[in-house]
């Protein structure tokens, strides 16, 4: 007679050997998943052999001879059990003899004062009391030790390295334990016992296990034998809500083990997937996603949306936040901040603040997202004052260490609040290009043309015959297929790409609109004059596109790029030519003025020029006058001299003959000392001049060289100038990291970010931006 087991907080429903129609179990859990919800763990063991005998669910007595007659009864039984939750108070942590892995030395099952195991659902780390789900293998035990107790793990594996011999010995000892049980003798009760008290709460979850090797008569004793396949689904408590779970029963012949997930629980992997790809947590509720996970044929735990939002993501966030704060506390060099404004799908404004600093050891620029918060349009200067002060205090950032703040916003109240604190505000180049390009697109005449372009593209790609003809013509002309797509106006480069592709296909588009049956030519016709305007816009904005490509190719675009890029744009690419049409001239003049005005403020100009002068790729400065060179050389020398004085601990490095000696002088020193005095120190100004001369004597770096790495190599020759260069080379040219700069990545990031739920925006963007950090 099949039995229920209750001894470890796991309620086991044994599947009998009675025959039922093939695939009935799979169909039951697939089609009726709306009735399966989270509760106490349910372990369903499949004892069928090679699919010749199919199981029927029983609960002490046979529920039914056929599944069709018992679906509702089974669902009610499961639902009732899964509504229960348990809290266990333990006094000891124990490890049964059958668990011989070396990693069990630091873990144990919660037990009573008498040593009776309270539950096998969770185990507890004796080093930090962290509770871990027991998955019937040791991969997650080792992963916990590796992440939290690396030193203890290293010592353990050096003393007792895991090997195949240990595994074989484990099997022998397990068999010996079983023989002792059958003969009525009592083996050693536990191999490890630790006196430690605490509580363990068992949240609801459901677990399906398929393993023909599990004995029905000794379920609890034999459950650790082999690697039973399972699907674990965790969820909420509302039976018929949208937060339901789907359980997939996996065939035992796949022979998959938890080790296939490389020591990570699938729950963490799913959370990481959501973080790295900025997905919505409700993706786990999608039937397609759940079927995909089941199709992968690995042991899998699918957490519910609620658990992801309320437990898993906050836990990961807290760990990462602690690590980021710890990293930032070790920074002694100057830093830069970036503030990026963006809008969500409901048209609400948000601000994301990031910090940039140099990793001196690796000569790289590091970026960490600090905070993202809702920023209503009616916030005044006083409100921004409080927000800025709170942010700086929260992350222990000193204003005097901030070289500059790169801003991607036009909110005057915020800009004034930052300026009043003595901060230099550098406009984000990516945002500047966006503002300039939108000024062209918002021209009334251009806006009307853009509307026609979008309508024409929509008509062609939605018409089967026209789209087929377009594809054939693209192949004949060797044009990129499917490149002419509708734009995403929030990202200007996508609008530019749309127009550029239309210009390349002008003849094809004109013929399709004229000849395709079902398309009203009058509605989508673009006149010759309008085509000329489109071409002018493409030509005028082409340098902006090249600038975007240049930024994306940089490992980390610095503000030292801004002066050369802006000079090249204004003096060359946007310079008016005689052959330009009137509208092209207007656009060029307008764009030149906008670029100049945005970076015209004196402090901004000075910071950009100093950064560029200290960039070995641009130190010759062919784009500035001698007067400009002299203007920037004065503050550089002053800062360098001050830096040298601070390092020496005095305002100047005094020569030896200026320092009064307290020692008695010899006769030779008294007679000839004044003639032979040797200066052992150099005045700070002279030392500054020497370092500047040394820097100028070095060969100009290649354009694809990293200035940070160049300075790291040359720092022995110019140690103080290298420190000054680091102060300015911690400031990025734009708020976006290089991976976000290409058009397709801008669109992908913007759309996913805009869709995030408000209560998770800060946590998910923080984790997404900092996910490469090890914790």
N, C-alpha and C positions, 0 to 999 in steps of 0.2 A: 504494500500500500504506500503510495507517495506521501511524503510528510512535509510539513512546514518547519523551518528552523528559525528560532528567534534569539539564539544565544548571544549574538554579537551586534545587535541593533540592525542587522540585515535580515529582512524578511524574504525567505526563499520560497518561490513557487516552483515545484518540480513538474516538469512536463512528463506525462505518462507515455508509455509505448503504444498506446492505442492509435490505430490508423485513422488519419483524417485526410481529406483530399489534398493533393499536392499544391504547394504554394499558399495554403490557406493562412498560415501564420503571417507570411510576408504581406498578404493582401489585407489582413486584419489591421496590422499596425500601419500600413501605408494609407489605407483609405479612411480609417477611423481615427486618425491622429488627433482630431479635435477633442477627443475624450481623454487623451493621455496627458496628464499634467504632472508637475513635480511634487514629490513628497518623499517619503522614506525610500531608501534604496530598495529596489526589488530585483532579486537575482533569479533569472529564469534560466534553467539549465536544460539544454536540449540533449536528450539521450538517443536520438534517432540514429540509425546506422545507415550511412551511405544513401540517405534520403529514401530508404525503403519503407521506413515507418515514420509517420508524421505525428507530432505531439499534439496533445490537447491540454489546455490549462486546467489544473486541478487545485483545490484548496482544502486539503484534508480529505475530502471526498470528491469524487468525479463530478465536475460541474455539468458536463453534458457529453454525449457521445459524438456530437457534431458541433463544430464551431459556430455555424450559422444560428443554431438555437440558443447559444449561450453568450453571444457577443455582449449584450447589455449587462448580463449578470457579471461577466468578467470585468467589464469596464467599471461597474459599481464597486467591485471588490478592490480593484487596483486604486480607484480614486479614493476610497475610504482609507486605505493604508497610506497612500501618498500625502494625505492631508496632515498626517502626524509628524511631529518633530520632537527630537529628544535632546536633552542636555544631561551630560554625564559628569559627575564629580569624581575625579580619580585621586588615588593616594600613591599609586606606584605606576611605573612604566616597565612593562615586561616584554620579553621576546621569547616565543616558543622555540623548542629545540629544532623544529623543522626548518627554521630560517637561519641558515648558516652563512649567509653573505657577510663579508667583513664590515659592510656599511651599517649593519644593524647595531653595531657597537654604540652608535650615537642616537639610536631611535628606540621607541618602544610603544606598545599598545597601552592605552589607559586601562588601569586595573584597580580593583578594590584594595583595601588594606590587607586582605587575605591573599591577594595575588590573583583573584579571578578577573579575567578580561571582561571589560564592560562593553567594548565595541571594537570591531575590526574595520570599521569604515574609515577611521582616521588614525594616523600615528603621530607621535609628538617627538620633536627633536629635544634631546636632553641638554643640549648646549644653549638653546635660546627659547625653548618651549613653543616654537612655531609648529602649527598643526598642518599636516600634509595628508591629502587623500591617499589612502592605501590602494594602489593599483595592482597589487600582487606581483610586482617585480621591483627591482632596486634602482632602476634608472633615475626615478625622481628623487630617491634618497641621495644618490651621488650628486645629482644636479644641485640639490639644496646645499650640500656640503661645499661644492665647488663655488657656489655664488656667495655663501655666507661664512663658511668656515674653511677657507682654502688651506690654511696652515695645518689644521687638524687632519684634513683630507690627505695632504701630502705626507704627513707623518704616518698615517694609517696605511697608505698604499706602499710606502717604503718598507714598513714593517711586515705587512701581509699582502703582497701583491696579488690581485685576482688572477686566476688562471683556470684552464680547463680542468686541471687536477682537482681544484677546489670544488668545481661543479660536480665532477664525478663523485667526490667524497660526499658532497651534499646528498646526492641520490642514494648512495649506499646507507648513509645515516638515516634518511627518511624511511627507507625500506626496513632498517633495523627497528626504528620507532614503531612502524606498523606491526612488525612481528611481535614486539613486546606487548602492544595493545591487544593483539589477538590471543596471546597466551595469558592475558590477565595481569601481567606485570606492569608496574608503573615506571616509565622512564623518568629521567630528570625533567622536572616540570618546566623550568625556564633556563635558558643559557645566560640571559642578562636580566637583572632586576635592579631598578633604580628607584630609590625613595624620592618621590617628587609629587606634589599635589597641584591640582588645577581643575579646570572644567573644559569639556569638549561639547560643542553643539553640533548635532548632525542635521544639516540642512537637507531638504528633500531632494532626492534625485532618483533616477531610474536607471537600472543597469541590466542589460541583457547579456548573458554569457552563453557561449556555445562551446562545449568541450565534451567529447564522448568519453574521455578518460576520468571524468569526475564520478566518484562513487556516490550512489544515492544513500547508502547506509552510513557513510562517514563523510558527509558533505563538508563539515567544518574542519575536520582534520586533514582532508585531502585537497582542500581548495587551493593550496599553494603549489600543488604539483602541476607541472606543465605551465603553459601560457594560454589560458582560456581567452578566446576572442570575445570582444565585447563592444557595445556602443553605449556610452553614457550620455544621457540627455538631462540637463538641469533646467528648471523653469520656475514659473511663478506659481501662485496658489489659486488663481481664478480658473475654475474648471472649463468654462466655455468661452474664455476670453481669447483675444488675438495673440496672447503670449503662450500659446500651447506648444507642446513639444512633439516631435516626430521621432519614433524609435525605429531603427532599422536593424533587423536580425541578420547577422552576417554569417555566411557558411563557414563551417569549421575547416574545410579543406584549404582555405586560403592560407592558413597557418601563419597569421601575422602576429607580431608581438609588439608590446609597447615600446620596445627598443627602436622600432622603426621611426619613431618621432624624435629620435636623438635626445632623449631625456626630457623633452618638453611636453607638458600636457597640451592637448589640442586646444583646450580652453585658452591657454596663454598664446598659442599660435594664432587662434582666431582673433584674440584681442590685438595681437601684434599686426595682423593683417588689416584690421580696422584702423589702427593708428598709422601705419606706414602708408596706406592708400587713402586715408581720410574717408573711409566708408561710414555709412550710418549704422549704428548698432542694430537697428531693426532688420538688417540684412540676414541675421541668423534666423529670423522668423520666416524667411522666404522658402517656399517648398523646393524651389529649384536649387538654392544653396544647400539645403539639407540633403537633397538627393545627391548633389555633387560630392559632399563629404562622405556619404555612404558609399558612393561609387569608387572612391579612392581606396577602399578596402583596408583601412588602417583603424586601429582602435581610436575611437574619437569621442570627445566630450564637447557637446554643443551647448554653451551656456545660453540662457535666455537673454533677451534684450534688457530686462530689468536687472538681472544679475550683472551684466556687462556695465550698465550705467551706474548702478549703485554700489557695486562691490569691486569688480575686477579692474575697471579703468581707474577709479579713484585710488585703489591700492598701488597700481603701477605709477600713477601720477605722484603720489606721496613719495615713493622710492626715488623716482627720477628727480623730483624737486629737491630732495635732500642732497642728492649727488651733485646737481647743478650748483646749489648753494655752496657746497663744500669746495667745488672746483673754483668758483668765483672768489671765495675767501682767500685763495692762495695767489691771486693775481696781484703783482706789485707794480706792473707797468700801467701806462695810460690806456684808456678804453674809448670806445665810441658807442653811441646809441643810435638806433634807427626807430622811427615811428611811422607806421604804415596805416593809412586809413582805407577801409574797404566797406562794402555793403553786403548784407545778407539778402536772401531771397525775398524777405518781407520788407526790404528797403530800409532797414535799420543800420545805422553807422556803428562800426567797431574800430578799435585801434589795437594794433599789435606792436608791442615794444620788444626789441631784441638788443643784445649786447654783443659787441665785437672786441676781441683782444688778441694779442699775439701770443702764440705758443713759442716762447723763445727757444726751447730745446729743439723743436722740430722746424723752426722757421716757417710756420704756417699761421694763417689767420683763422681763429676759431669764432664760431657764431653760436649763440644760445638764445632761444626765444624765452623771454621772461614772463610776459603777461599779455593777455588779450581781454579787453573789457568793452562793454557797451558804452558808446559815446554819443548821447543825444545832441541834436543840433542846437538846442537852447542852452547848453552849458556856457557860462560866462567865464571871464578870466579868473575870478576867485575860485570857482569850482576846479578849474585846471590847476591852479596853484596847489590845492589840497591833493589832487590826484598825483601830481609830480612829486610832491614831498613824500607822500605815502609810498610811492613806488621806490624812490631812492632809499628810503629808510628800510623798507621791506627787504631789499637786496643789498643793503649796506654799501651803497655806491656814493662816493664822495664827488661832489661837483667839480672840484679842482682837478680831478683825474680824468675828466671827460674832455677829450680833444675837440670833438664836434658831435653834433646830432644831425643825422641825415633824415630829412623829413619828406614823406610822401603824402602831404596833405596841404590844403589851402585854408584851414581853419585859423582865422586871424587871432582868435582868443587864445588858442593853444600856442601859436607862434610867439605872441607877446609874452605869455607866461614863461616860456623857455628863454627868450631874449633877456627878460628882466633878471634872470639868474646868471647872466654873463656868459651864456652858452652861444657858441657859433653854430648857426643853422645852415646846413648845406642842402640845397634842393636835390632830391633823388633824381638821377639822370633818367631812369626809366619812366618816372612820373612826369618829368619835364617833356620828354618825347611824346608821351600820351596826351598831355595838355596841348602841345603844339599841333599834333596831328588832328586832334578833335576840333581845333579851331578851323582847320581846313574843311573837315567833313561837315561841320555845322554851318558853313556858308550856305545861305538859302538855295542858291542855284545848285551847289554840289549835293546838298541834302536831297533835293528832288531827283537828281540823277542816281544817287545811291538807292533810292526807293525803287526806281525803274530797274536797276541792275538786279536787286534782290528778287523782284517779281519775275524777271526774265529767267534767272537761274532756277527759281522754284518751278516755273512752268516747264522748263526743259527736263529737269531731273525727275519730275513727277509724271512725265509723259513717256510711256514705254518705248514708243517708236523714236521719239526725238532723242531720248537718252542713248538708245542703241546706236543711232547715227552719230551722235557726239563721240561715243567711245570708239567707233570705227575710224572717224576722222582724226581723233587723237593718235591712234595707232599709226595711221598713214603719215601724219606729220611729225611723228616721233615726239609727241608732247606727253607730259606726265598725265596718266589716266586718273580720273576722279579727283583732280586737284582743284577744279572750279567748284567750290562749295560756298554755302552761305556763311557770312561772317558772324563773329561774336563781337558786337559793337563795343563792349566794355574793354576789349583789348584791340587797340588801333591797328596793330600789325596784321590782324586777321582780316580787317577791312581792306588794308593795302594789298594783301595777298589775293583777295577776291578780285579786286580791280586789275591787278597785274595779270592774273590768269585770264580774265575776260579780254584784255587787250591782245593777248597771244591768240585768242580764239575768235577775234572779231568777225572774220569772214564766216566761220562756221556758225556762230550765233545768229548773224544776220540772215543767213540762208535758212536756218532751222525755223526762225520766227516767221519767215515769209512763206515757207513751203509746207510746214507740218500741219496736217489736218487736225482740227480740234484746238489749235492755239490761235487766239485772236491777235493778229499782228499789231493792230492799232493800240492795244492795251500795253504792249511791251516794247514798242518801237523806240530805239535810241537813235537820235539824229546824228548827222556827221559832226555838228558843232559840239554835241554832248560827248561823242567819242573823243574829240580833241581835248575836251576838258579832262576826261578820264586819263588820257595819255599824259597830260600836263601834271596832274596830281601824282601819277606813278613816277614820273621823272623827277619831280621836285622832292618827293619823300623817299626816293631811292637811297640817298645818303643816310637817312634815318634807319632804314633797314640794315644797311651795312654796319651802322653803329650798334644795333641790336646784336648782330652776328659777332661783332668784335667783343662785346661784353660777355656773351655766352661762351666764347672760346677761352676767356681768361679763367685761370684757376680760382681767383677771387679778384674781381675788378676793384681797384683802389681809386681814391679821389685823385691820385697823381695822374690818372688818365684823363680827367675832365678838361683841364686846360688845353692839352694837345687836340683832343677830340672837338671841343667847342671852337677852337681856333681854325681847325681844318674845315669844319662845317660852315662857319661864317665867312672865312676869307676865300674859300675855294668853291665848295659844293653849292652854297646858296648865293654865290656872287652872280649878279644879274648879267645876262649875255644879250647881245643885240638880237639874236635869233629867237629869244624867248617871246612867247605870246604875252599879251597884257595880263591875263589871269595868272600866268606863271610868274611874271615879275611881281605881281601883287603878293602872291603866296611867299615867294622868296624873301621879299622885304619884310613881310609880317613875321615870318619865322625867325629871321635874323634878329629882329628887334626883341622878340620874346625870349630867345636864348640869352641875349645880352642882359636884358633886364633881370632875369631870374638869378643871375650870378654876379650882379653888379655891386652888391653891398661890399663895403671895404673889407670887413673882417673875413667874408667868404672868399673874396679875391686873394687876400693875403694867405689864407690857409691853403687854398688850391695851389698858389704859386710856390709856396714853401715845399709842399708835398711833391710837386712836380720837379722842383730843383733838386730835391734829395732822392729822386728816382733815377738810378743810373742809366735808364733807357733814354731819358729826356734831359739830362743835365746840360747839354750844349745849348738848349733853349733857342732854336732858330726862329721861333715864332714870336719872340718878344724883343722890344727895343733895348738898347743899352741902358736907357733911363729906368726901364722896368727891372732890369737885372740888378741895378744898383739899389733900387728900392727894396727888393727882397733880400739882397745880400746883407743889409744892415741888421734886420731883425734876426736872421740866421746866426750871424756872428755874435750878437748880443745874447741870444739864448744859449749858444754853445759856450760862450765865456762864463755865463752864470752857472751852467751845468758843471763845468770844470771846477769852478770855485766851490760849489756845493760839495763835490766829491773830495776836494782837498781839505775841506773844513775851514777855509778862510777865504777872504776876499781876493787874495793873491798868493802865489807861491813865492815865498821870500828866498832870496839868495843867502848863502851861508854867511857871507860877510856882513849881512844886515842883522844877523841873529846874535845878540850878545852872549858871549861864552862865559860860563861860570867856572870852567876848568882853568887851572894855572897854565900859563903859556911858557914854552921853552925859550931859551935865548935866541935860537934860530928863528922861531916864530915871531918873537918881538922885533928882531932886526929886519927880516925879509918877508914877514907875513903879509904886509900890505901890497907888496909887489906880486906875490904868487897866489893871491886869493882866487879860489876856483868856485864858480857858481854851479851849485848842484841842482838848482831848480829853475823852472822856466815860468815867466809870468803867464797868467791865464790867457791873456789876449794873444800872446805869441803862440802859445800852444794851440789855441783855436785857429789861428792863421795857418799853422803847420798842417793841421788835420784837413782844413779846407783845401789847401794846395795839394795834399796827398790825394784827396778825393777827386779833384779835377784832373790829376795826372793819370788816374786809372782809366782804362779804355772804356768806351761806351758799351753798355750791355746790349745784347740782342733784344729785339722787341718781344720775342717769345720767352725771355728769361723772367724769372720771378724776382722782383726787387728784394723781397724778404730774405730769400736764400742768398742773393748776391751780398747783402749786408752782413749776413751771418758769416760768410767766408772772409770778408774784408775787415771785420770788426777789430781784429788784432792791430791793424794799421791805423784805424780811426775809431778807437773805442768810444769816445764821447760823441762824435758825430753819428755813430751807429745808434746810440741811445736816442739821439734827437730824431733820427730818421724813423725809428720805431714808434715814436710818439705820433707821427703823422701817417704812418703806413698801417695804422690800425683802423682807419676810417674807410669804409667801402664806398663805391661810387653810387650804389643804389641800395634800396631796402631788400630787394629780392636776391636770393642766392643764385649763382650761375645756373643751377639746374632748373630754375623757374623762369629763366629769361627767354628761351625759345618760344615762339608763338604758341605752338601746340601745348607746351607745358604751362604757359601762362593761363591758357583757357582751361585746361584740366584742373589746375590748382584753384583757380578762381571759382569755377562751378562747384567743385566739391566743398570748398570752404564756405561758400554762400549757402549751401544746403544744410550745414551742421545745425543741430538744435541748440538754442541759446544756452541751455544749462550745461552743455558739454563743450562749447566752443573753446573756452580757456584751456581746459585739460587736454583736449584732442590736439589743438594746435601746438601746445607746449610739448606734448609727447611726440607729435609728428616731426617737429623741428629739431628735437633733441634725441631722436630714437637711436642714433648711432652710438650714444654714450653708454658705456658698460656700467651696470649697477650690480 
